[in-house]
Amino acid sequence: MRPDMQDQILSIIAREAAMEPNEVRPDMTLEDLGLDSLGLVEMIFSIEETFGVSVPFNANEPSQSDFDISSVGAIVRAVERLISSPQPEMA
């Protein structure tokens, strides 16, 4: 992943967590960040808008999602996979 993309993702996560980007570490969990379900959904929307991707995430059942939200590093890797994968065209 290009460093600027990773920086963008970290900035999105930090903004939703009301933190500075340099305070966000790859090993941090959503709980460590203090993100509740609304913050998580806002983060997902921001990622989708910023990168033009559709995140396969079910806010009602996050553990059943194909999008790994277990840590900041997992989120960055999941976004990287989405960006590098061809996106289906919207009808």
C-alpha positions in Angstrom: 0.0 0.0 0.0 1.2 3.5 -0.8 2.2 5.4 2.4 -0.2 8.2 1.5 -3.1 5.8 1.4 -2.2 4.3 4.7 -1.9 7.9 6.1 -5.4 8.7 4.8 -6.9 5.6 6.4 -5.1 6.4 9.7 -6.4 10.0 9.5 -10.0 8.8 9.0 -9.7 6.4 12.0 -8.1 9.1 14.1 -10.7 11.7 13.2 -13.5 9.3 14.2 -11.7 8.5 17.5 -11.0 12.2 18.2 -7.3 11.5 18.3 -4.2 12.7 16.4 -3.1 10.4 13.6 0.3 9.9 15.2 -1.5 8.5 18.3 -3.1 5.7 16.3 -1.1 2.4 16.3 -1.7 -0.7 14.2 -2.3 -2.9 17.3 -5.1 -0.7 18.7 -8.6 -2.1 18.8 -11.8 -0.2 18.4 -12.2 -0.4 22.1 -8.7 1.1 22.6 -9.7 3.9 20.2 -13.0 4.5 22.1 -15.0 4.0 19.0 -18.7 3.1 19.5 -20.9 1.6 16.8 -21.8 5.1 15.5 -18.1 6.0 15.2 -17.5 2.7 13.4 -20.2 3.3 10.9 -19.0 6.9 10.3 -15.5 5.5 9.8 -16.7 2.9 7.2 -18.7 5.6 5.3 -15.6 7.9 5.3 -13.4 5.0 3.9 -16.0 4.2 1.2 -16.2 7.9 0.2 -12.5 8.6 0.3 -11.4 5.5 -1.7 -14.5 4.9 -3.9 -15.0 1.3 -2.5 -17.9 -0.6 -1.0 -17.0 -2.0 2.4 -18.7 -5.4 3.0 -19.7 -4.6 6.5 -22.8 -5.5 8.5 -23.1 -3.0 11.3 -25.7 -5.2 13.0 -23.4 -8.3 12.9 -19.8 -7.0 12.8 -18.4 -10.4 13.7 -20.1 -11.9 10.6 -18.6 -9.4 8.2 -15.9 -10.0 5.6 -14.3 -6.8 6.7 -11.9 -7.3 9.6 -12.2 -4.6 12.3 -10.2 -6.4 15.0 -7.5 -3.8 15.0 -6.3 -0.7 13.2 -3.7 -2.8 11.2 -6.5 -5.2 10.2 -8.6 -2.3 9.0 -5.7 -0.9 6.9 -5.1 -4.4 5.4 -8.8 -4.9 4.6 -9.0 -1.5 2.9 -5.9 -2.3 1.0 -7.5 -5.5 -0.3 -10.6 -3.6 -1.3 -8.6 -1.0 -3.2 -6.6 -3.5 -5.0 -9.6 -5.7 -6.0 -11.8 -4.9 -8.9 -15.1 -3.4 -7.7 -18.4 -4.5 -9.2 -20.1 -1.9 -11.2 -23.2 -0.3 -9.5 -26.4 -0.7 -11.5 
